[in-house]
Amino acid sequence: MHHAYGPDWRDYFDLVCCRARKPGFFTSSPSSRPFFLWNNKLKVVDKGIISELDPKGTNLEGHWTMVDKWIKCNAEKPGRVAYVGDSFKSDIISTKLFTSWDLFAIVLEGRNFPRDEVENCDHVNKKRHLNKSDSIIGSNSWG
């Protein structure tokens, strides 16, 4: 993010969550997926589990429902999530199945991703049958 948006990139976001450890971020029960904080000064993960997300910190791991809840409770207007991922299967498909977040993928396989791989992905088969891969990778806003 630093390279794309500069040293003040965090100013563009109300909340930063990293190291989601998919697919558990989406498929596990929320109670089994706590959030932790990154200690930027020491460059380590703080040991304690956090019960509320920290808008000034870097929130690690956890479950997507806690992010959704934070947005509903703290957004001044209807909140939107920009989910940036680097894996088509674990980032894009899982996120699309469970949320209505805006997705941004930095992946090579985004070019001509084979339809049969989308439809036969374990996450897709377990949670929902998809009729068209366009419903996953298509966007009216971004192309």
N, CA and C atoms as an extended XYZ file, in Angstrom:
429
Properties=species:S:1:pos:R:3:atomname:S:1:resname:S:1:resid:I:1 pbc="F F F"
N         0.827       -1.178        0.000 N   MET     1
C         0.000        0.000        0.000 CA  MET     1
C         0.881        1.255        0.000 C   MET     1
N         1.983        1.180        0.721 N   HIS     2
C         2.900        2.310        0.777 CA  HIS     2
C         3.381        2.680       -0.628 C   HIS     2
N         3.703        1.673       -1.433 N   HIS     3
C         4.215        1.927       -2.779 CA  HIS     3
C         3.134        2.485       -3.700 C   HIS     3
N         1.903        2.060       -3.515 N   ALA     4
C         0.803        2.503       -4.389 CA  ALA     4
C         0.243        3.858       -3.982 C   ALA     4
N         0.118        4.113       -2.676 N   TYR     5
C        -0.568        5.316       -2.199 CA  TYR     5
C         0.298        6.272       -1.387 C   TYR     5
N         1.554        5.904       -1.144 N   GLY     6
C         2.452        6.780       -0.408 CA  GLY     6
C         2.454        6.499        1.081 C   GLY     6
N         3.281        7.225        1.832 N   PRO     7
C         3.445        6.957        3.263 CA  PRO     7
C         2.191        7.238        4.101 C   PRO     7
N         1.277        8.046        3.587 N   ASP     8
C         0.057        8.374        4.334 CA  ASP     8
C        -1.150        7.564        3.865 C   ASP     8
N        -0.925        6.379        3.309 N   TRP     9
C        -2.007        5.582        2.741 CA  TRP     9
C        -3.111        5.273        3.745 C   TRP     9
N        -2.789        5.147        5.013 N   ARG    10
C        -3.798        4.819        6.029 CA  ARG    10
C        -4.857        5.915        6.158 C   ARG    10
N        -4.524        7.134        5.767 N   ASP    11
C        -5.476        8.239        5.842 CA  ASP    11
C        -6.684        8.037        4.923 C   ASP    11
N        -6.557        7.168        3.946 N   TYR    12
C        -7.659        6.886        3.020 CA  TYR    12
C        -8.674        5.905        3.596 C   TYR    12
N        -8.348        5.275        4.711 N   PHE    13
C        -9.175        4.212        5.272 CA  PHE    13
C        -9.550        4.500        6.718 C   PHE    13
N       -10.747        4.086        7.101 N   ASP    14
C       -11.190        4.217        8.488 CA  ASP    14
C       -10.704        3.065        9.349 C   ASP    14
N       -10.451        1.921        8.723 N   LEU    15
C       -10.072        0.715        9.452 CA  LEU    15
C        -9.146       -0.106        8.571 C   LEU    15
N        -8.090       -0.664        9.161 N   VAL    16
C        -7.155       -1.506        8.423 CA  VAL    16
C        -7.110       -2.880        9.085 C   VAL    16
N        -7.371       -3.905        8.279 N   CYS    17
C        -7.294       -5.297        8.737 CA  CYS    17
C        -6.374       -6.043        7.779 C   CYS    17
N        -5.466       -6.817        8.317 N   CYS    18
C        -4.500       -7.553        7.510 CA  CYS    18
C        -4.412       -9.001        7.990 C   CYS    18
N        -3.678       -9.790        7.226 N   ARG    19
C        -3.413      -11.190        7.562 CA  ARG    19
C        -4.712      -11.920        7.946 C   ARG    19
N        -5.648      -11.924        7.010 N   ALA    20
C        -6.965      -12.502        7.267 CA  ALA    20
C        -6.937      -14.018        7.433 C   ALA    20
N        -5.949      -14.669        6.851 N   ARG    21
C        -5.825      -16.131        6.937 CA  ARG    21
C        -7.086      -16.838        6.434 C   ARG    21
N        -7.349      -16.582        5.141 N   LYS    22
C        -8.482      -17.222        4.512 CA  LYS    22
C        -8.204      -18.709        4.343 C   LYS    22
N        -9.197      -19.552        4.235 N   PRO    23
C       -10.620      -19.190        4.163 CA  PRO    23
C       -11.275      -19.005        5.526 C   PRO    23
N       -10.560      -19.261        6.623 N   GLY    24
C       -11.147      -19.172        7.956 CA  GLY    24
C       -11.754      -17.821        8.282 C   GLY    24
N       -11.213      -16.761        7.714 N   PHE    25
C       -11.750      -15.414        7.916 CA  PHE    25
C       -13.226      -15.365        7.516 C   PHE    25
N       -13.600      -16.198        6.539 N   PHE    26
C       -14.980      -16.233        6.068 CA  PHE    26
C       -15.749      -17.462        6.527 C   PHE    26
N       -15.096      -18.614        6.617 N   THR    27
C       -15.829      -19.868        6.813 CA  THR    27
C       -15.879      -20.373        8.251 C   THR    27
N       -14.958      -19.959        9.105 N   SER    28
C       -14.962      -20.424       10.502 CA  SER    28
C       -16.021      -19.682       11.307 C   SER    28
N       -16.299      -20.182       12.492 N   SER    29
C       -17.240      -19.473       13.356 CA  SER    29
C       -16.546      -18.231       13.909 C   SER    29
N       -17.286      -17.131       14.060 N   PRO    30
C       -16.678      -15.892       14.564 CA  PRO    30
C       -15.972      -16.057       15.908 C   PRO    30
N       -16.517      -16.897       16.783 N   SER    31
C       -15.909      -17.053       18.114 CA  SER    31
C       -14.552      -17.756       18.057 C   SER    31
N       -14.279      -18.476       16.985 N   SER    32
C       -12.994      -19.165       16.869 CA  SER    32
C       -11.946      -18.340       16.127 C   SER    32
N       -12.311      -17.098       15.766 N   ARG    33
C       -11.420      -16.253       14.970 CA  ARG    33
C       -11.220      -14.886       15.620 C   ARG    33
N       -10.420      -14.785       16.691 N   PRO    34
C       -10.213      -13.491       17.337 CA  PRO    34
C        -9.321      -12.570       16.503 C   PRO    34
N        -9.418      -11.292       16.799 N   PHE    35
C        -8.528      -10.297       16.209 CA  PHE    35
C        -7.378      -10.019       17.171 C   PHE    35
N        -6.233       -9.652       16.606 N   PHE    36
C        -5.055       -9.229       17.348 CA  PHE    36
C        -4.625       -7.883       16.781 C   PHE    36
N        -3.742       -7.195       17.478 N   LEU    37
C        -3.202       -5.926       16.978 CA  LEU    37
C        -1.733       -6.072       16.633 C   LEU    37
N        -1.331       -5.371       15.592 N   TRP    38
C         0.075       -5.287       15.221 CA  TRP    38
C         0.710       -4.139       16.003 C   TRP    38
N         1.812       -4.418       16.659 N   ASN    39
C         2.548       -3.392       17.379 CA  ASN    39
C         3.594       -2.836       16.416 C   ASN    39
N         3.290       -1.695       15.825 N   ASN    40
C         4.152       -1.128       14.787 CA  ASN    40
C         5.503       -0.679       15.339 C   ASN    40
N         5.517       -0.274       16.572 N   LYS    41
C         6.776        0.188       17.181 CA  LYS    41
C         7.758       -0.980       17.339 C   LYS    41
N         7.255       -2.114       17.831 N   LEU    42
C         8.113       -3.287       18.057 CA  LEU    42
C         8.151       -4.229       16.857 C   LEU    42
N         7.257       -3.994       15.873 N   LYS    43
C         7.148       -4.845       14.675 CA  LYS    43
C         6.822       -6.293       15.036 C   LYS    43
N         5.881       -6.453       15.970 N   VAL    44
C         5.420       -7.785       16.393 CA  VAL    44
C         3.912       -7.737       16.615 C   VAL    44
N         3.308       -8.907       16.709 N   VAL    45
C         1.884       -9.009       17.035 CA  VAL    45
C         1.738       -8.951       18.543 C   VAL    45
N         0.862       -8.045       19.030 N   ASP    46
C         0.572       -8.018       20.461 CA  ASP    46
C        -0.087       -9.337       20.837 C   ASP    46
N         0.228       -9.847       22.011 N   LYS    47
C        -0.242      -11.174       22.414 CA  LYS    47
C        -1.719      -11.230       22.761 C   LYS    47
N        -2.279      -10.149       23.237 N   GLY    48
C        -3.658      -10.183       23.700 CA  GLY    48
C        -4.694      -10.130       22.582 C   GLY    48
N        -5.782      -10.835       22.786 N   ILE    49
C        -6.917      -10.799       21.863 CA  ILE    49
C        -7.669       -9.500       22.097 C   ILE    49
N        -8.110       -8.844       21.027 N   ILE    50
C        -8.874       -7.608       21.184 CA  ILE    50
C       -10.359       -7.891       20.978 C   ILE    50
N       -11.183       -7.236       21.757 N   SER    51
C       -12.631       -7.450       21.658 CA  SER    51
C       -13.289       -6.433       20.727 C   SER    51
N       -12.582       -5.322       20.458 N   GLU    52
C       -13.091       -4.310       19.532 CA  GLU    52
C       -11.984       -3.920       18.574 C   GLU    52
N       -12.363       -3.678       17.333 N   LEU    53
C       -11.385       -3.282       16.330 CA  LEU    53
C       -10.861       -1.879       16.615 C   LEU    53
N        -9.605       -1.666       16.319 N   ASP    54
C        -8.949       -0.397       16.586 CA  ASP    54
C        -8.772        0.373       15.273 C   ASP    54
N        -9.492        1.487       15.089 N   PRO    55
C        -9.391        2.227       13.832 CA  PRO    55
C        -8.035        2.892       13.611 C   PRO    55
N        -7.250        3.054       14.651 N   LYS    56
C        -5.930        3.668       14.509 CA  LYS    56
C        -4.820        2.626       14.369 C   LYS    56
N        -5.148        1.379       14.657 N   GLY    57
C        -4.141        0.319       14.611 CA  GLY    57
C        -4.280       -0.554       13.381 C   GLY    57
N        -3.463       -1.599       13.341 N   THR    58
C        -3.548       -2.601       12.288 CA  THR    58
C        -4.111       -3.862       12.918 C   THR    58
N        -5.343       -4.180       12.558 N   ASN    59
C        -6.053       -5.333       13.102 CA  ASN    59
C        -5.695       -6.571       12.289 C   ASN    59
N        -5.376       -7.659       12.974 N   LEU    60
C        -4.929       -8.875       12.298 CA  LEU    60
C        -5.881      -10.038       12.538 C   LEU    60
N        -6.019      -10.872       11.494 N   GLU    61
C        -6.783      -12.121       11.531 CA  GLU    61
C        -8.256      -11.846       11.778 C   GLU    61
N        -8.917      -12.536       12.684 N   GLY    62
C       -10.313      -12.279       12.991 CA  GLY    62
C       -11.310      -12.886       12.026 C   GLY    62
N       -12.524      -12.322       12.024 N   HIS    63
C       -13.648      -12.813       11.222 CA  HIS    63
C       -14.345      -11.638       10.546 C   HIS    63
N       -14.802      -11.859        9.337 N   TRP    64
C       -15.391      -10.771        8.540 CA  TRP    64
C       -16.614      -10.149        9.193 C   TRP    64
N       -17.360      -10.897        9.999 N   THR    65
C       -18.575      -10.348       10.603 CA  THR    65
C       -18.258       -9.227       11.592 C   THR    65
N       -17.094       -9.295       12.228 N   MET    66
C       -16.707       -8.239       13.164 CA  MET    66
C       -16.393       -6.946       12.400 C   MET    66
N       -15.812       -7.068       11.220 N   VAL    67
C       -15.542       -5.906       10.377 CA  VAL    67
C       -16.868       -5.291        9.933 C   VAL    67
N       -17.794       -6.134        9.488 N   ASP    68
C       -19.111       -5.654        9.070 CA  ASP    68
C       -19.830       -4.939       10.211 C   ASP    68
N       -19.773       -5.515       11.401 N   LYS    69
C       -20.409       -4.921       12.570 CA  LYS    69
C       -19.775       -3.571       12.901 C   LYS    69
N       -18.443       -3.484       12.830 N   TRP    70
C       -17.748       -2.236       13.113 CA  TRP    70
C       -18.202       -1.143       12.146 C   TRP    70
N       -18.328       -1.499       10.884 N   ILE    71
C       -18.747       -0.516        9.877 CA  ILE    71
C       -20.160       -0.023       10.174 C   ILE    71
N       -21.060       -0.925       10.489 N   LYS    72
C       -22.449       -0.538       10.766 CA  LYS    72
C       -22.549        0.358       11.997 C   LYS    72
N       -21.693        0.130       12.975 N   CYS    73
C       -21.745        0.921       14.210 CA  CYS    73
C       -20.987        2.234       14.126 C   CYS    73
N       -19.995        2.336       13.243 N   ASN    74
C       -19.110        3.495       13.247 CA  ASN    74
C       -19.140        4.362       12.000 C   ASN    74
N       -19.733        3.899       10.942 N   ALA    75
C       -19.732        4.680        9.706 CA  ALA    75
C       -20.728        5.832        9.799 C   ALA    75
N       -20.290        7.010        9.370 N   GLU    76
C       -21.182        8.174        9.366 CA  GLU    76
C       -22.224        8.057        8.258 C   GLU    76
N       -21.860        7.413        7.176 N   LYS    77
C       -22.778        7.124        6.083 CA  LYS    77
C       -22.578        5.650        5.749 C   LYS    77
N       -23.436        5.066        4.940 N   PRO    78
C       -23.261        3.635        4.663 CA  PRO    78
C       -21.815        3.322        4.260 C   PRO    78
N       -21.206        2.442        5.017 N   GLY    79
C       -19.797        2.135        4.806 CA  GLY    79
C       -19.563        1.171        3.670 C   GLY    79
N       -18.375        1.257        3.104 N   ARG    80
C       -17.950        0.351        2.057 CA  ARG    80
C       -16.597       -0.211        2.437 C   ARG    80
N       -16.358       -1.429        2.005 N   VAL    81
C       -15.090       -2.090        2.288 CA  VAL    81
C       -14.346       -2.303        0.981 C   VAL    81
N       -13.100       -1.904        0.956 N   ALA    82
C       -12.209       -2.215       -0.164 CA  ALA    82
C       -11.356       -3.386        0.279 C   ALA    82
N       -11.627       -4.554       -0.267 N   TYR    83
C       -10.886       -5.754        0.088 CA  TYR    83
C        -9.843       -5.990       -0.995 C   TYR    83
N        -8.576       -5.916       -0.616 N   VAL    84
C        -7.486       -6.100       -1.568 CA  VAL    84
C        -6.853       -7.453       -1.303 C   VAL    84
N        -6.774       -8.272       -2.341 N   GLY    85
C        -6.210       -9.604       -2.174 CA  GLY    85
C        -5.268       -9.965       -3.304 C   GLY    85
N        -4.520      -11.047       -3.096 N   ASP    86
C        -3.565      -11.474       -4.110 CA  ASP    86
C        -3.801      -12.913       -4.573 C   ASP    86
N        -4.936      -13.483       -4.231 N   SER    87
C        -5.259      -14.841       -4.656 CA  SER    87
C        -6.698      -14.893       -5.145 C   SER    87
N        -6.877      -15.356       -6.366 N   PHE    88
C        -8.224      -15.417       -6.919 CA  PHE    88
C        -9.109      -16.342       -6.093 C   PHE    88
N        -8.613      -17.541       -5.805 N   LYS    89
C        -9.454      -18.520       -5.104 CA  LYS    89
C        -9.746      -18.122       -3.667 C   LYS    89
N        -8.730      -17.797       -2.891 N   SER    90
C        -8.984      -17.564       -1.468 CA  SER    90
C        -9.421      -16.145       -1.150 C   SER    90
N        -9.098      -15.185       -1.982 N   ASP    91
C        -9.506      -13.807       -1.706 CA  ASP    91
C       -10.790      -13.435       -2.434 C   ASP    91
N       -10.820      -13.604       -3.727 N   ILE    92
C       -11.937      -13.116       -4.524 CA  ILE    92
C       -13.178      -13.981       -4.353 C   ILE    92
N       -13.057      -15.273       -4.521 N   ILE    93
C       -14.237      -16.142       -4.446 CA  ILE    93
C       -14.839      -16.123       -3.047 C   ILE    93
N       -14.022      -16.320       -2.021 N   SER    94
C       -14.551      -16.342       -0.647 CA  SER    94
C       -15.207      -15.013       -0.281 C   SER    94
N       -14.556      -13.924       -0.609 N   THR    95
C       -15.096      -12.602       -0.270 CA  THR    95
C       -16.422      -12.364       -0.971 C   THR    95
N       -16.505      -12.735       -2.227 N   LYS    96
C       -17.734      -12.531       -2.997 CA  LYS    96
C       -18.874      -13.399       -2.456 C   LYS    96
N       -18.573      -14.595       -2.001 N   LEU    97
C       -19.612      -15.484       -1.490 CA  LEU    97
C       -20.229      -14.991       -0.184 C   LEU    97
N       -19.435      -14.372        0.666 N   PHE    98
C       -19.902      -14.034        2.005 CA  PHE    98
C       -20.219      -12.562        2.225 C   PHE    98
N       -19.727      -11.663        1.375 N   THR    99
C       -19.889      -10.237        1.637 CA  THR    99
C       -20.369       -9.494        0.393 C   THR    99
N       -20.619       -8.216        0.574 N   SER   100
C       -20.924       -7.340       -0.567 CA  SER   100
C       -19.821       -6.297       -0.707 C   SER   100
N       -18.624       -6.632       -0.261 N   TRP   101
C       -17.501       -5.712       -0.279 CA  TRP   101
C       -16.986       -5.500       -1.697 C   TRP   101
N       -16.339       -4.356       -1.918 N   ASP   102
C       -15.666       -4.081       -3.185 CA  ASP   102
C       -14.342       -4.841       -3.181 C   ASP   102
N       -14.083       -5.542       -4.274 N   LEU   103
C       -12.903       -6.402       -4.344 CA  LEU   103
C       -11.859       -5.847       -5.295 C   LEU   103
N       -10.610       -5.904       -4.856 N   PHE   104
C        -9.492       -5.507       -5.690 CA  PHE   104
C        -8.480       -6.638       -5.639 C   PHE   104
N        -8.162       -7.182       -6.796 N   ALA   105
C        -7.240       -8.310       -6.849 CA  ALA   105
C        -5.961       -7.920       -7.577 C   ALA   105
N        -4.860       -8.293       -6.991 N   ILE   106
C        -3.567       -8.110       -7.616 CA  ILE   106
C        -3.059       -9.519       -7.908 C   ILE   106
N        -3.535      -10.079       -9.025 N   VAL   107
C        -3.249      -11.474       -9.342 CA  VAL   107
C        -2.977      -11.657      -10.831 C   VAL   107
N        -2.114      -12.599      -11.148 N   LEU   108
C        -1.870      -12.944      -12.536 CA  LEU   108
C        -3.020      -13.756      -13.112 C   LEU   108
N        -3.589      -14.639      -12.291 N   GLU   109
C        -4.633      -15.510      -12.818 CA  GLU   109
C        -5.933      -14.773      -13.110 C   GLU   109
N        -6.016      -13.484      -12.826 N   GLY   110
C        -7.194      -12.703      -13.183 CA  GLY   110
C        -7.399      -12.654      -14.685 C   GLY   110
N        -6.347      -12.871      -15.437 N   ARG   111
C        -6.472      -12.928      -16.887 CA  ARG   111
C        -7.032      -14.285      -17.259 C   ARG   111
N        -8.169      -14.318      -17.881 N   ASN   112
C        -8.744      -15.544      -18.431 CA  ASN   112
C        -8.754      -16.703      -17.442 C   ASN   112
N        -9.205      -16.469      -16.242 N   PHE   113
C        -9.269      -17.535      -15.246 CA  PHE   113
C       -10.251      -18.595      -15.732 C   PHE   113
N        -9.840      -19.863      -15.807 N   PRO   114
C       -10.713      -20.900      -16.371 CA  PRO   114
C       -12.013      -21.057      -15.592 C   PRO   114
N       -13.113      -21.021      -16.309 N   ARG   115
C       -14.438      -21.112      -15.695 CA  ARG   115
C       -14.607      -22.386      -14.881 C   ARG   115
N       -14.105      -23.517      -15.370 N   ASP   116
C       -14.275      -24.776      -14.638 CA  ASP   116
C       -13.558      -24.736      -13.297 C   ASP   116
N       -12.445      -23.999      -13.188 N   GLU   117
C       -11.767      -23.890      -11.895 CA  GLU   117
C       -12.588      -23.070      -10.911 C   GLU   117
N       -13.288      -22.060      -11.405 N   VAL   118
C       -14.156      -21.264      -10.541 CA  VAL   118
C       -15.295      -22.126      -10.027 C   VAL   118
N       -15.922      -22.874      -10.918 N   GLU   119
C       -17.098      -23.654      -10.532 CA  GLU   119
C       -16.754      -24.870       -9.697 C   GLU   119
N       -15.511      -25.372       -9.792 N   ASN   120
C       -15.127      -26.559       -9.040 CA  ASN   120
C       -14.335      -26.250       -7.777 C   ASN   120
N       -14.162      -24.996       -7.456 N   CYS   121
C       -13.446      -24.597       -6.244 CA  CYS   121
C       -14.196      -25.112       -5.014 C   CYS   121
N       -13.465      -25.646       -4.047 N   ASP   122
C       -14.097      -26.196       -2.843 CA  ASP   122
C       -15.007      -25.199       -2.145 C   ASP   122
N       -14.557      -23.944       -1.999 N   HIS   123
C       -15.366      -22.947       -1.299 CA  HIS   123
C       -16.688      -22.728       -2.016 C   HIS   123
N       -16.632      -22.715       -3.323 N   VAL   124
C       -17.847      -22.469       -4.099 CA  VAL   124
C       -18.800      -23.640       -3.965 C   VAL   124
N       -18.286      -24.859       -4.119 N   ASN   125
C       -19.151      -26.034       -4.044 CA  ASN   125
C       -19.757      -26.216       -2.663 C   ASN   125
N       -19.032      -25.881       -1.624 N   LYS   126
C       -19.545      -26.055       -0.274 CA  LYS   126
C       -20.593      -25.016        0.092 C   LYS   126
N       -20.435      -23.810       -0.382 N   LYS   127
C       -21.296      -22.726        0.065 CA  LYS   127
C       -22.371      -22.301       -0.921 C   LYS   127
N       -22.114      -22.395       -2.219 N   ARG   128
C       -23.072      -21.880       -3.186 CA  ARG   128
C       -22.726      -22.373       -4.583 C   ARG   128
N       -23.729      -22.695       -5.364 N   HIS   129
C       -23.490      -23.061       -6.748 CA  HIS   129
C       -23.531      -21.794       -7.581 C   HIS   129
N       -22.490      -21.581       -8.361 N   LEU   130
C       -22.430      -20.387       -9.195 CA  LEU   130
C       -22.708      -20.757      -10.646 C   LEU   130
N       -23.564      -19.996      -11.290 N   ASN   131
C       -23.904      -20.276      -12.677 CA  ASN   131
C       -22.899      -19.700      -13.656 C   ASN   131
N       -22.323      -18.554      -13.344 N   LYS   132
C       -21.400      -17.908      -14.265 CA  LYS   132
C       -20.210      -17.346      -13.505 C   LYS   132
N       -19.014      -17.520      -14.072 N   SER   133
C       -17.838      -16.938      -13.422 CA  SER   133
C       -17.905      -15.418      -13.465 C   SER   133
N       -18.650      -14.846      -14.427 N   ASP   134
C       -18.782      -13.388      -14.490 CA  ASP   134
C       -19.412      -12.839      -13.217 C   ASP   134
N       -20.230      -13.623      -12.548 N   SER   135
C       -20.853      -13.130      -11.327 CA  SER   135
C       -19.817      -12.938      -10.225 C   SER   135
N       -18.661      -13.525      -10.386 N   ILE   136
C       -17.604      -13.368       -9.390 CA  ILE   136
C       -16.619      -12.283       -9.796 C   ILE   136
N       -16.167      -12.318      -11.033 N   ILE   137
C       -15.099      -11.392      -11.409 CA  ILE   137
C       -15.584      -10.162      -12.139 C   ILE   137
N       -16.855      -10.108      -12.486 N   GLY   138
C       -17.366       -8.952      -13.180 CA  GLY   138
C       -17.705       -7.813      -12.227 C   GLY   138
N       -17.662       -6.598      -12.732 N   SER   139
C       -17.995       -5.434      -11.926 CA  SER   139
C       -18.554       -4.348      -12.819 C   SER   139
N       -19.678       -3.767      -12.416 N   ASN   140
C       -20.229       -2.656      -13.162 CA  ASN   140
C       -19.388       -1.392      -12.981 C   ASN   140
N       -18.681       -1.307      -11.844 N   SER   141
C       -17.891       -0.120      -11.543 CA  SER   141
C       -16.470       -0.197      -12.094 C   SER   141
N       -15.848       -1.343      -11.951 N   TRP   142
C       -14.418       -1.457      -12.231 CA  TRP   142
C       -14.085       -2.219      -13.494 C   TRP   142
N       -15.036       -2.936      -14.087 N   GLY   143
C       -14.760       -3.681      -15.324 CA  GLY   143
C       -14.462       -5.116      -15.067 C   GLY   143
